[in-house]
Amino acid sequence: MSRAKPEDDEYWNSSKFSAFTFDDEDDEFTKMKESKRAVNSILVDDDDDDDDVEKVSWSGEPIGTKSKPFQSFSESFTDTSTRAYAPELRKPKSECKDYMSDWSPEETVRRMRKGRAYSLERFRSLQDKLLLLDEAVSLHDGNVITAVLIYLKRSLSKEILFRELMVREVALRHYVHYLKEMGEQKLLVELMKALGRTEDMALMQYKEHLNIKDEGRRRDFLKSCLSLPFSQDDAMHVQDHYTLLERQIIIEANDKRGEAEIFRKYPRKASILNMPLITTLYYSCFYHYGEPEGTFSSPANIRKTFRISEKQYILTALGARAKLKSWFDVDSLFNTKNWLGYTKKRSPIGFHRVVDILQKNNAPAQVLQEYVNLIDDPELRLSLAQKYKCHDIVIDTYKDLKDRQQLIVYQGKVERGSHEDRKIEELINNMQIRWKN
Amino acid sequence: MYVIQAAAVRGRCAGCLMAQSGRRDAPELPDFSLLKRLARDQLIYLLEQQHEVDKLYKVELKPIVSTADQLCFLIRPRIQTVKWISDVVNLDKAAGRLRRYKIIFTPQKFYACEAVLEEQGVFGDVTCDEWAFYLLPLDDDIISLELPEFFRENFLEGDQRWVGAAGGALRLIHSLYGPFSKVYGIGQCAKMVYESWREQVEDGEQKTQQPEIGNVFLIDRDVDFITPLCSQVVYEGLVDDIFRIKCGSVEFGPEVTSSDKSIKVMLNSQDKVFNEIRNEHFSNVFGFLSQKARNLQTAYDKRRGMDIQQMKAFVSEELKGLKQEHRLLSLHIGASECIMKKKTKQDFQELLKTEHSLLEGFEVRECVSFIEEHINRQISMIDSLRLLCLLSLTENGLLPKDYRSLKAQYLQSYGIEHLLTFSNLKQMGLLVEQQPGETLTVMESKVGKLVNDKTAGKLTDAFSSLAKKSNFRALSKRLVLIPKSGEEYDLRVPRDMAYIFSGAYVPLSCKLIEQVLERDGWTGLEEITRMLNGHEFAVSGGANGTESRIKADSQRIVLVMFLGGCTYSEISALRFLGRERGYKFIVVTTAITNSGRLLEALLDNHP
């Protein structure tokens, strides 16, 4: 092992710090092996009793003279007889007698916490089992609580276990977590049902859909979830989830071939399956804009089916159409006609936000200018107009604000002799305007 | 010569930096390198019992391609990993392949893991060991247990499996740097960890030695969720939010290094440039770095007009240091530029403004519409969730109509499977509906009684989410967490811990620590602990009758243990507090966290 470089030891030897992560590809081990340091006594529990130091070699044989292998809690009797019995013979008879079974719940739980040998076999009556569980809970050691629960799971009928867990919140939570980690979905669902936690049960079952890769099977599974006892709101969301996936499967089947012109011009980067609703709406505004409401893939249909708010719809459609640089579509999103037939621009989102989105999609200056001009708040309008160099708007706004000083300042920022320069010159010499300064 | 120069530079910058100021009498920190040595030695001991271990592989839950006749796994005690190992063993057995297997669990093994081995019929084929590696020193004053799973498992799942490990970590620190003269704490888990530690100490030997750490403060993460959910604006916190610091090191990508490769950098007090800016509000960092760059130029320029002898001295004594500084400086300038690009956009300004308004309880309706629009535009899923949680925590829950509408829109924007995430957040009390009906105070006192009662287990969901009511507004008023608005706050000369949030908010967690240390206990804070759901304690002793011999210095060293993680901003705030009051804080945490990590741990949108 001569590969180790001297500086590799630096982390451990120096007081300087360097990264240590478990996923370092570096073979830290080879270096550590180089150092033949004696083990510091502090890390080995030297206060332990003789019978429980547990170090096992590759072959599973105990190392040293006094250790014996770890006792698994259910098989400990057979274990004792085959492997660990011999050392016990050397002990005085009184100590050896019924050695494993005499421990009280307190003692047993304490031994378990320290990783010493123990046995749960003697806890056979329900009362004893519960004493053991309560003792484990009182020690706040989740590791031991779960160990006891595993024993109870094996030795009690689930009806009895569930009944007892109902009045033991801490133990119950450990049990639920254990079942989750073990992937014992069925038992979990039964437990939730027994506890009367029907909403939790429904969510837990719904969660299973995440494990189903095939979209058809996933859709069918979601359909089967519709009858679960969700809360009123959640039931609606799950219904939406099912409907959405159903739609996506239909749209995907059609669009995958990508025959329409738009797909050739802007090839899809990913499938639409399992995407959020708003992403689906965006997709639909991008690839299926203007389709009649009757088709599943049309924005209008999606908007209606999923009760999408006007604000949300406009934001999404705006993003999609601006991305395609369809400024005409952008315009018509905001056009409304009044009773005299004049068109006027109206928006459920602030026009400053519209400008922001247009600008991020590289809208040309005159489009940008039109929307900057629609911003209500003069301050906001000014700052965006300056940012995007919409000189006319800046000039007009200062004129409206009757701010001659600012106008003079701004004159310094435009090109001399330009159209803007002349316009400002005209304005500041206009005696008709009642300037505020 | 260089040293003098450096001192001069520091003098010039004193105005813009508080890193070097503060009280002179702060004691020295204990040396934690011992912790690493101990851990290493034990691992060597474990491995030396084996035959040659020639390579470690990362456990990726993929088939193992190896001709070795023995496999050794060094893993966290996770059921999923043990199941995977069992499969490996069973596959080998089926193929008639003879191998030996060993699992080294770190920091400890769990019975549930062994039960898996037993159930899969490989118990005995696989032998187990433990590597008690509890504490990883990340810096002079930061020690991490590197257990990010602690947060979710303890606070969401209610699994106390790590309590013993936290108690064990405390025991190790105690045996090496104790005895402690006072232990304070708040939170259910803190109390359990304290008891676990006491029990472990009673079992073990009591050493009499000169204490190096006098005071200990244990705090649960759920005592203060607000602070880790705020955007970080102090340099180290920002770097963590944007680039994610991992085990004290960060990988700067091409956008920082302005080359085509990434560079991994250690971020700690050894990095002289970083050490001076890590606790600074970001607005000061650029000025400092450019000043530093000018000084560096001056130092380089000195070699002009040198004779051979001087040049020789320059090269051998100074050049290496200058080059090192040069490298670090350009990296941090690159990182700052990258942060500027990302964060000075209008969006971030608005985000911060919203956070501050929420903390202040000002223009809440505007905040709600900002959050709504944030969701509608599908901007960062985590940021949206973070704002929702902040809204809920500061307002004691959302109005029922807001809750319904924002939840529906969130699910539309980021995926309906987040139903599960919302259920988790509700259970944690992070994102809840305001309870209609009974006035809150009546409800509160009822719940208060129930919680202290043994019947706490029978609490219904509605009750438990009420019990976790954050009471932020009242707490903030009593503890003066929000400095008066309208006053100028000079971020270059911070006057309190609020500087870590641009002067808008003093972190609750750190304020509690300050108050308890000042009062030497919880006296006078009864109202506050009641609002925080109690579980506070203050215990003297450990050092039986040795009070008189205790070094005065150790009394100024305070170890703060965060159960469930702490943020770099909180560490910066404590460093500031330490400089102000003459303390030295050592932060022990189950992991370094930030809003992203905290919320990601609670997501349930994947299998």
Interface residues (C-beta under 8 A of the other chain):
Chain A: M1 Y11 W12 N13 S14 S15 K16 F17 S18 A19 F20 T21 F22 D23 E25 D27 E28 F29 T30 M32 K33 S35 K36 R37 A38 V39 N40 I42 L43 V44 D45 D47 K55 V56 S57 W58 S59 G60 I63 F70 S72 F73 S74 E75 M112 R113 K114 G115 L139 H140 D141 G142 N143 V144 I145 T146 A147 I150 V167 R168 E169 V170 L172 R173 H174 V176 H177 Y178 K180 E181 M182 D200 L203 Y206 K207 H209 L210 N211 D233 D234 H237 V238 D240 H241 L244 P276 L277 I278 T279 F306 I308 S309 K311 Q312 L315 T316 G319 I349 R353 D356
Chain B: D31 F32 S33 K36 R37 L38 A39 R40 D41 Q42 L43 I44 Y45 L47 E48 Q49 Q50 H51 E52 V53 D54 K55 L56 K58 Q70 L74 R76 I79 Q80 R100 K102 Q108 K109 F110 Y111 A112 E114 A115 V116 E118 F123 G124 T127 C128 D129 E130 A132 L136 P137 L138 D139 E153 E157 G158 D159 Q160 R161 W162 V163 G164 L172 S175 L176 M192 E195 S196 E199 D203 G204 E205 K246 C247 G248 S249 K264 M266 N268 Q270 Q346 E373 N376 R377 Q378 R404 K407 A408 Q409 L411 Q412 S413 Y414 G415 I416 E417 L419 L420 S423 A456 G457 K458 L459 D604 N605 H606 P607
